[in-house]
Amino acid sequence: MRRTVKKNMKHIIAYLLMFCIFIALPGCGESAKPSGDPGNLENLVEEMAVDYGTYGEEAKDRIHKLLNDLSNADKAAGTKWKKIMDLWSSDGLGLPIHYDILPDGLPDTDELGIIVLGFQLNPDGTMKEELIERLTVALNSAKKYPNAYIVCTGGGTAFENESVSEAGEMAKWLIEHGIEKKRVIVEDNSITTAQNAIFTYDILTSGYPSVKKLAIVSSDYHIPTGELLFKAETILRANAPGNEKLEVVSNAAWKAPSGSLSPMFQAGALIELFGDVKTAFDIYYDNYDIHGLPPLH
């Protein structure tokens, strides 16, 4: 009897050891660890973004190596960032730009979300001319597609009036100009374009499941950056490549007399999407071309 018990105990211990080894292997069992070290992944992504933001196509070989390193560390992350880098380096990013109104052929249903990107308010909280011009383009587009939602984006950027937000003032203006209140969605927590993309994604996917297609409305120089960041956010949030919940399909723009956004600003924005806000803001403060940002707390 004792020999049988000892023999059975040896078998049990052997099975337990085999089970522990099994669940410790990557991809085996529910307790398997993520394939990539978060710190290493962050370093690879940031180095890639800064290299391309600084050197552009001259950094192509370096980007290729970093993407390989990223894929080796985390295959899913490598696949997503390969897609983002291809988008960023594409000659067609943001093109064609449609001036003054969205083009024909978009869904005339609540599947369409018109995303109006904000612009820093005057110190007293009133809207600057550039933001009103963007809203005029959005108004024209909203009238053309009367079943679409309109998402106003932008937080509190009035230094002397903390009670107002870009999105709140934008929504008020659209409603005063005849847009039904139920069509207007307010995203009023963001102060960067990257945050516009992050928070808008959260609002639409959680509260407006009918919206699948996005059209970006902004100043013409801002359209490529807006498209890049909203597309990148959907890529990063997808549970698998090809399963993106939202798709950027078009744009409409105000023709600004001047303005530009540098590739280095875009690099900072992509880094912000990845989660390193401090590094992103360091880049913004060094490279922001259009208007200042509130201090990062």
N, C-alpha and C positions, 0 to 999 in steps of 0.2 A: 504493500500500500504506500509506504513512504517513498519507494523508488518511483512509483507511478506519479505521485504528487510532484517529486523533484523533476521528473521528466517533463511533466506538463508545465511546470513553472519555467523550465528552460525554454520550452516552445513559446510560451506567452511572452517571455522577455525578448526572445528573438523577433517575434512578430512586432512587438512594441518598438524595438530598435529600427526595424525595417520601415515601420509606419512613420516614425519621427524623421528618418532620412528622406522618405518620400515627400512629406509635406514641406521639408526645408528646401527642396529643389525648386529653382525658379519655374513658375508656371504650374506647379503641382500643389494641389490642396488650397484651401481658402486662405491660409496664412502666408502664402508666398509673398516675398517682398517685391516692391516695384523694381523694374529692371535697371533704372538709372538713378544715380546719386543726384538729388535736387541741386546741390551746390555746383556740381560739375556741369549739369545741364544748363544752369543759369549762366555760368561762365562761357560756355560754348555759344549760346544764343546771343549773349551780349557782345562777345568778340566778333561774331559774324555780322551783327547789325552795325556795329561801329565801323568795321572794316569796309562794308559796302557803303555806309553813309559817308565815309571819308574818301574812299578811292573809286567807288563805282565799279565799272566793268574791269578796271585794272586789278581788282581784288578777286577776279573770278576763280583762279586756281586756289587761292586761300579759302574762299567760300566753299568750294567743292570739298576740300580736305576737312573743314569744320563740319560740314553736313555729314560726311562719312563718319567722323568721330561721334557726332550726335546720334546717328543711326546705330552705331555700335553700342552706345551707352543706353539708348532707348529707341527701339525701332519705330514706335508710334510717333514719338516726338520728331524723329528724323524725317518721317514721311510728311508730317504736317508742316514743318519748317521748310522742307524742300518746295512744297506747294506755295508757301508764302514768299519765299525768295524768288521763285519763278514769276510770281505775280508782280512783285516789287520791281524786278528788272525788265519787265515786259514793256516794249515800246507802246503798247496799246493801253497802258494803265490810264483809266479815266477818260478814254476816248471812245467815240466822239463826244464832245461836250455839246449839250443842247441848250441854247440860250433862251432865256425868258419864260420857257414853258416846257413841260415834259413832252416827249415825242408821242406820235400815234402808236397804237399796237400794244399798250400795256393792259393788264387785266382791269376791266372796269367793274371791280368787285371789291369786297373787303379783304381780299387776298393781298392787295397792294398797300404798302405803308410808305408814305412820303416823309422822309427824314429831313427836317430843316435844321442845319447846323447853326449854332448860335455864334454870337460875336460879343466881345466885352462891352458892357454897358458904360455909359457916362458915369462919373462919380456919384451923381445924384440919383442914378437909377433909370434915367431915360435911355431910349435906344439911339444908337448912332445910325447915321445914314446908311452905312453898309448893311446893317442888320435889317433895316426897313426894306432895302432893295432885295435882299434875300427873301424876305417875307412876301414881297410883291410877286416874285417868281413862284413861291409856294402857293399863293392865292390863285394865280392863273392856273397852276397845275391842279389844284384841288377842285376848281370849278370844271376843269376838263374831265377829271375822274371823280365824280360826285359820290362814289361809294368807297373811296379810299380813306384810310385813316391818315391823319397828319400828326407826326411826332415832333414836338418842339423840344430842343435839347439845349441845356446850358444852365448852370447854377448861379450862385450869387457872386457877381464880379463887380458890383458897384461899391467902391470903397467907402463912400459916405452914406450909403443906404442899404443896410443889411436885410431889410424887410422884403426886398424884391429879388427876382432871379431873371436871367435871360429868358428861360423857357416860359415863365409866368407872364412876362410882358409880351412875349411873342404870341402866346395863346390868346391873351386879351385882345391883341391887335387883330388876329385872324377872326375871332368871334365878332368883334365890332365891325368887321368888313364882310359879314354874312356867312361865315362858316359855322355849321351847327356845332354846338358845344360837345355833343356826344362823339363827334368825329375827331376831336382834338385830344391828343395824349401829351402829358407834360412829364418830361424827364428833367428835373431841376436840381440835381445833385452834382453834376459834372462841371469841371472847369478846364478840361482838356478834351481834344478830339478823341483821344483813346478812351477816356471816361464816357464820352458820348456813346461810343460803340459798346462798351461794357454794360452800362446801365440800360441802354435801349434794348440790348439783347435780353437782359433779365426781364424787363417790363413786357416785351412782346411775347416771349416764349412762355411766360407764366400767366399773363392776363389776356392775351389776344392771339389765341391759337390759329385763328383764321389767316393771320398775316404770314405770308410765305415769301413775298417778293418785296424788295426795297428799292426805292429811288432816292438818291441823295440830292438835296438842294443846298447850294452854297454859292460863294463867289467862285469864279472860274478857276483861279489859281489854287483853290482849296479842294476842288473835286477829286483830283488823283489821290490826295492824302486821305480824304474821307472814304473813297472807295477801297483803298488799301486797308485801312484800319477796320472797316466794317466787314470786309471779306475775311481778313485775318482772324477777327474775333469769332466768326462762324466756323472757320477751319479749326481753331484751337478748342472750341467748345464741342465739336462733333465727337460722338463716341467712337466713330470709325471714319476713315476717309470716304467721302461720297455721301455721308449721312448728315450733311449740314442742314440745319433747320431753317435757315434764312438764306436768301440769295439776292445779291445786289444786281439789279437788271438794267438800271438806267440812271440818268441824272438830269438836272436842269440847273442853270447857273445864271447869275448876274455877271455881266462883263465888267469887271473891276478895272479902273484906270491904271492901277498898279497893284503890286503884291506878289509875293512868292513864298514858298515854303521849301527850305533846303532839304536835301537828302538826309542831312544829319538830324534835322528835326524829326523826320520820319523814322529814323533809327531810334531816337528817344521814345517815340510813340509806340513802336513795336516792343521795345524793352518794357514800357509801362504795361502793355497788354500781357506780357509774360509775368509781371508781378513785381518788378523792382522799381517802385515808384521813386525812390530817392535818386537812383542813377538817372532815371528819366528826367527828373526835374533839374538835376545838374546840367544835363544836356540842353534842356529848354532855356534855362537862364543864360546859357552861353550862345544859343543859336536861334532863339525865337525871333522871327522876322516881322511879325505883324503887330502884336500888342503884348503888354506885360501880363504876367500871371500873379495872382495872390501868393504870398509866401506859403511854403509847405510846412504844415504843423505836424 
